[in-house]
Amino acid sequence: MSGASGVLVIAGPTASGKTGLAIDLARKFDAEIVNADSRQIYRGMPVGTASPTPQQFAAAPHHLFGFLDPAERYSAARYSADAVAAIAQIHARGKRAIVVGGTGFYVRALSGAVELAPQYDEAVRERLVREARLHDAEFLHAWLGVRDRARAAAIHPQDSYRVLRALEVALAPHSGGREGRITSLRSAGIPFLKIFLTVDENVLRERIARRTDAMLQAGFVEEAERIGEDAISATAVGYPQALAYARGWITLGELRELLMRATRRYAKRQTTWFRSEPETVQALPADAERLARESLQWVEA
């Protein structure tokens, strides 16, 4: 099997069942799974990022999960290059590839729907470091909104790392706000199908509530304390709230409500992003297999 077998990209809001669906399809189509979640790339954060369980990891080969130190920076450009390399290796083994995750900009970069620069602009970065010392997160997010409204709408105002990275891209003098071309599925000549899972809002709310309770029972607060507030990855949804509880600033009941609220808001931002994502098919989870057969000509192994 060659790259012509294509790549199935499964995106969707958090708690939409992406992981389980990807594993089911991987077993049916003899495929391997490539991560497209910007927080599941980090080591030591399986609870808060809802990373696949050990049993799920064992059910199909997985790539780009838990390989990065929580203190290390990672860009969409690096992700795209790493993901394309992983997919090429999967195809070389005669397997199919399924990309799964809810980080919209990772999916957009991988598919080639946006241009990226592999290098940081150090002068712009130094300027933004100074600005971050002088201004709060809301100011920086508003600044991003002026330069790139679409990117700002997809990033939480308190996610300072992603806001600063987006500003770095928007302000880079060599690109005029756009980043230079790197490897993507399109530039590599690999066909793909992008689907975004649609789930009833009430069902999603219930799943988020169940996931929140499971996270708290599984030691999420302890995980957040171990990661610490200074790690790049500590801006992930839920970690600031967990640290607030660990410091005695909020009660357990308040933590639970804040986690559910933050997760629901994140799911809403993901849905907003993918509504405008180029070449994306909105689909029920039950339709994913049929779409893979029809669009990619996949057949059972």
C-alpha positions in Angstrom: 0.0 0.0 0.0 1.4 3.5 -0.9 0.7 7.1 0.0 -2.1 6.9 -2.6 -4.2 5.1 0.1 -4.7 8.5 1.6 -5.1 9.8 5.1 -8.2 10.0 7.2 -8.3 13.0 9.5 -10.8 12.8 12.4 -11.3 16.1 14.2 -14.1 17.1 16.6 -14.8 18.8 19.9 -13.4 17.4 23.1 -15.4 14.4 24.4 -16.9 13.7 21.0 -15.5 10.2 20.9 -12.6 10.8 18.5 -10.2 8.4 20.2 -12.5 5.4 20.4 -13.7 5.9 16.8 -10.1 6.2 15.5 -9.1 3.0 17.2 -12.2 1.1 15.9 -11.4 2.3 12.3 -7.7 1.5 12.7 -8.5 -2.1 13.6 -10.9 -2.4 10.7 -8.7 -0.8 8.1 -5.3 -1.9 9.4 -4.3 1.6 10.2 -2.0 3.4 12.6 -3.0 6.6 14.5 -1.2 9.9 14.5 -2.0 12.5 17.2 -3.3 16.0 16.3 -3.8 17.3 19.9 -1.5 20.0 21.0 -1.5 18.9 24.6 -1.4 15.1 24.2 2.1 15.6 22.7 3.4 16.2 26.2 4.7 13.6 28.6 3.2 13.2 32.0 -0.2 14.7 31.3 -2.4 11.7 30.4 -5.3 12.6 32.8 -5.8 16.3 32.1 -5.4 15.9 28.3 -7.6 12.8 28.1 -4.8 10.9 26.4 -5.6 7.3 25.3 -5.5 4.8 28.0 -2.8 2.0 28.1 -5.5 -0.4 26.8 -6.3 2.0 23.9 -2.6 2.5 23.1 -2.3 -1.3 22.9 -5.2 -1.7 20.5 -3.4 0.1 17.6 0.0 1.7 16.9 0.0 5.4 18.0 2.4 8.2 17.0 3.3 11.6 18.4 1.8 11.0 21.8 3.6 12.0 25.0 7.0 12.5 23.4 7.7 16.1 24.4 8.8 17.6 27.8 6.1 19.9 29.3 8.6 22.8 29.3 9.4 22.6 25.6 7.9 24.8 23.0 6.4 23.2 19.9 5.0 24.9 16.8 2.4 23.9 14.2 5.3 23.9 11.7 7.2 21.3 13.7 4.0 19.3 14.2 3.2 19.3 10.5 6.7 18.1 9.5 6.7 15.5 12.3 3.2 14.2 11.3 4.0 14.0 7.6 7.2 12.0 8.5 5.2 9.6 10.7 2.6 9.2 8.0 5.3 8.5 5.4 6.8 5.8 7.6 3.3 4.3 8.2 2.7 4.1 4.5 6.1 2.6 3.9 5.1 -0.3 6.2 2.0 -0.9 4.0 -0.4 0.5 6.6 -3.0 3.2 6.4 -2.9 6.4 8.6 -5.6 8.0 10.7 -4.9 11.5 12.2 -7.0 12.2 15.2 -7.2 15.3 17.4 -9.1 18.6 18.0 -6.3 21.2 17.6 -7.6 23.1 14.6 -4.4 24.8 13.6 -2.5 21.5 13.7 -5.0 20.0 11.3 -5.0 23.0 9.1 -1.2 23.1 8.9 -1.0 19.3 8.2 -3.4 19.5 5.4 -1.6 22.4 3.8 -4.5 24.9 4.1 -2.2 27.5 5.7 1.4 28.5 5.1 3.8 28.2 8.0 7.4 29.2 8.7 9.6 26.6 10.4 11.8 29.2 12.1 11.0 31.7 14.9 11.7 35.4 14.4 13.9 36.2 17.4 13.5 40.0 17.2 9.7 39.7 17.2 9.9 37.2 20.1 12.0 39.5 22.2 9.6 42.3 21.6 6.7 40.1 22.6 8.4 39.0 25.8 8.7 42.7 26.8 5.1 43.4 25.9 4.0 40.4 28.0 5.7 41.9 31.0 3.9 45.2 30.5 0.4 44.1 29.5 -2.1 41.5 30.7 -3.4 38.5 28.7 -6.6 40.3 27.6 -4.6 43.1 26.1 -2.4 40.7 24.1 -5.4 38.8 22.9 -7.1 42.0 21.8 -3.9 42.9 19.9 -4.0 39.5 18.2 -7.6 40.2 17.3 -6.6 43.3 15.4 -3.9 41.5 13.5 -5.6 38.2 12.9 -9.3 38.0 13.9 -9.7 34.3 12.9 -6.8 33.1 14.9 -7.8 35.2 17.9 -11.3 33.7 17.9 -9.9 30.2 18.1 -7.6 30.9 21.1 -8.7 31.4 24.7 -7.8 34.9 25.9 -5.9 33.4 28.9 -3.9 30.9 26.8 -0.9 33.2 26.8 1.5 30.8 25.1 -0.8 30.3 22.0 -1.7 34.1 21.9 2.0 35.1 21.9 2.9 32.4 19.3 0.1 33.7 17.1 1.2 37.3 17.5 4.7 36.2 16.6 3.4 34.8 13.4 1.2 37.8 12.6 4.0 40.3 13.3 6.8 38.5 11.6 8.3 41.0 9.1 9.5 38.3 6.6 6.0 37.0 6.1 3.7 40.0 6.4 1.6 38.0 8.8 1.9 34.7 6.9 4.5 32.0 7.4 6.6 30.4 4.6 5.7 27.0 3.1 6.8 23.7 4.7 5.8 20.1 4.3 2.1 19.2 4.4 -0.1 16.4 3.1 -0.8 18.5 0.1 2.8 19.4 -0.7 3.7 15.7 -0.2 1.0 14.7 -2.7 -0.9 12.5 -0.2 -4.7 12.6 -0.6 -6.7 13.1 2.6 -10.2 13.3 3.9 -10.9 15.7 6.8 -14.1 15.0 8.9 -15.4 16.9 11.9 -17.6 14.9 14.2 -20.9 16.5 15.1 -22.4 15.5 18.4 -25.6 16.6 20.0 -24.9 19.4 22.5 -26.7 17.7 25.4 -24.9 14.5 24.8 -21.6 16.4 24.7 -22.4 18.2 28.0 -23.1 14.9 29.7 -19.9 13.4 28.4 -17.9 16.4 29.6 -19.5 16.0 33.0 -18.6 12.3 33.2 -15.0 13.0 31.9 -14.6 15.7 34.6 -15.5 13.4 37.4 -13.3 10.6 36.0 -10.3 13.1 35.7 -10.7 14.2 39.4 -10.9 10.6 40.5 -7.8 9.7 38.5 -5.6 12.3 40.2 -5.8 15.3 37.9 -5.0 17.8 40.7 -1.8 15.8 41.6 -0.9 15.7 37.9 -1.3 19.5 37.6 0.9 20.1 40.7 3.6 17.8 39.3 3.6 19.7 35.9 3.6 23.1 37.7 2.4 26.5 36.6 5.6 27.5 34.7 5.5 24.6 32.1 4.6 25.6 28.6 1.9 22.9 28.7 0.4 24.2 31.9 -1.9 26.5 29.9 -4.0 23.5 28.8 -7.6 23.6 29.6 -8.2 22.8 33.3 -4.7 23.0 34.7 -4.9 26.5 36.0 -8.2 25.6 37.8 -6.6 22.5 39.3 -3.7 24.5 40.6 -6.1 27.0 42.1 -7.8 24.2 44.0 -4.4 22.8 45.1 -3.6 26.2 46.6 -6.8 26.3 48.5 -8.3 29.2 46.5 -11.5 27.3 45.5 -13.5 24.3 46.8 -13.7 20.9 45.1 -17.2 21.6 44.0 -16.1 24.9 42.5 -13.2 23.2 40.7 -15.6 20.6 39.2 -17.9 23.4 37.9 -15.0 25.4 36.5 -13.5 22.4 34.8 -16.8 21.6 33.1 -17.3 25.2 32.1 -13.8 25.6 30.7 -14.2 22.3 28.7 -17.5 23.3 27.3 -16.1 26.6 26.2 -13.2 24.8 24.6 -15.5 22.5 22.7 -17.4 25.5 21.5 -14.2 27.1 20.2 -13.3 23.9 18.4 -16.7 23.8 16.7 -16.4 27.4 15.7 -13.0 26.8 14.2 -13.9 23.7 12.2 -17.0 25.3 10.8 -14.7 27.4 8.7 -12.0 24.8 8.2 -11.3 24.3 4.4 -12.3 21.0 2.8 -13.9 19.6 6.0 -16.9 17.3 6.0 -19.2 17.6 9.0 -20.3 14.1 9.9 -21.8 11.9 12.5 -19.4 9.4 14.1 -21.4 6.6 12.5 -20.7 8.0 9.0 -16.9 8.0 9.3 -16.4 4.5 8.0 -18.7 5.0 5.0 -16.9 8.3 4.2 -13.5 6.6 4.4 -14.7 3.9 2.0 -16.2 6.3 -0.5 -13.6 9.1 -0.5 -10.4 7.2 0.1 -11.5 3.8 -1.4 -10.5 2.1 1.8 -11.5 -1.5 2.3 -11.2 -3.8 5.3 -7.8 -5.3 5.8 
